[in-house]
């Protein structure tokens, strides 16, 4: 599969992750019950953070279908995914390292959503690095052939 199509695929996967997480949170699945009176009702809008990164990857993938813009768009997609993976992974790691409060239940939906975003983004970054290295090897081989 070409890298622009992979960028679009991972973008769609991140958007789906956000929509599914929002749907589950709306249904109360995986979220702790809030007992406090006057507490915020409904799912947090932060559940749509993966959709923002997914939308950016999707746009980069569409732009990368143009040959003259492919290199720039794919490097932008890799940078966006790296930022998303590190931010989500950092958030997930801080939640794991935090001392559990027995009075405050863990929001498993948020934890799963954050780690899923981190894994998706970092897998995409790995695929980008692999593709960039293959392209560099192909350019070197072509330059070597041209000098013969």
N, C-alpha and C positions, 0 to 999 in steps of 0.2 A: 504494500500500500504506500502511496506517495506521502511525503511529509505534509503537504497541505491538507490532504484528506485525513491524515492522523490528527492534525491540529483541530480540524473541524469535528472529528469523532470525539476527542478528549474534551473539546468545548461543549459538545452536546451532553456528554456524560456528566460534566460538572453542573450543567443546567438541570439535568434530570435529578442529580443528587440533591440540589437545592429544592426543587419542586416536591420531591418525595419527602424530604425532611420537613418541609413546611406542612405538607399534608398530614404526616404522622403527628407532628406537634399540634396541629389543629385538632386532631382526634384525641390528643392526650396520651399518645403512645410513647413510652420511653422518657417522658418528662415527669419530674417530681410534682406531686400535688402541692399546691400553694395554699397554706392554711390561713395566712395573714389576711385580715379584712382590708379591702381597698388595694390589694396587691394587683400588679399588672395582669391583665387578662389576655389570653391568646399567645400565639407564638411570637418569638422575637424576630424582628426584621433582619437581624444578623444571620439568620438561616439562609438568606439570599446572597451572602458573600461568595459562595462557590459559583453562583450564577453570574456574578459580575466577572470573575476570572474566566468562566466558561464562555461568556459572551465575547470577551476580549480575544480569547484563543480562536473562537469561531470567526471573528472578523479578520484576524491575522491569517487564518487558513484560507479564507475567501480571497484576500489580497494576494496571497502567495500563489494563487492559480495563474496569475499573470507572470510570465517568465522573467520580465525585467524587474519585477518587484519581489521575486521569490526569496532571494537571499536576505534582504532586509526584513521582510515580513516574518520569515522563520526565525531569525535571530531575535526579533521582538517577541515572538511567541515563546521562545525558549526563556527569555528574560522574565516575561510575565509568569510563566509556569514556575520558574525558580523562586521568584518572590512569593507566589501563592503557596508553594510547597514548604518553603522555610517559615513563612508566617503561620500557616496552619500547623505545621509540625511543632513550632515553638509554643503555640497556644495549647496544643495537645500535651506537650511535655510538661508545661507549667501546671496544667490541670492534674496530671498524674503525680507530680512531685509535691503538690499542695497537701498539707496535712488534712486528712478527712475530718470534717466536722460532723459529729453524730447527730446534731440537730438539723443539719442541712443535707438532704438526700442528693445523690449524684444525678446529674442530668445525662443519662446514657445516650440519648438521641444526639445531643450536642457533641459528646465525646466521639461517637461513631462518625458523625458528619465531619468533624474536624480532621480526624485521622484518615477518613476516606478521601477528603480533598487533598491532604498532604501526599498520600500515596499516589493518587491519580496524577497530580502535578509533577511529582518527582519521577515517576515512570516516564511521563512525556519528556521531561528534561533528559533522561537517560537515552531515550530514542533519538532526540535531537542531537545530542553529543555524538552518538554512534553515526548518525547520518552526516553530520558535519565532518567527522573524521574520514568517512568513506569518500565524501566529495573532495576533500583535500588530497587524498591519495590518488583519486582519479585525475585531478588537475595536474599533480606532479607527474603521473604516468604519461599524460597527454603532452606535457611540456618536454618530457624526456624523448618521446617519440618524434616530436617536431624538430628537435635539435639534431636528430640522426641524419 
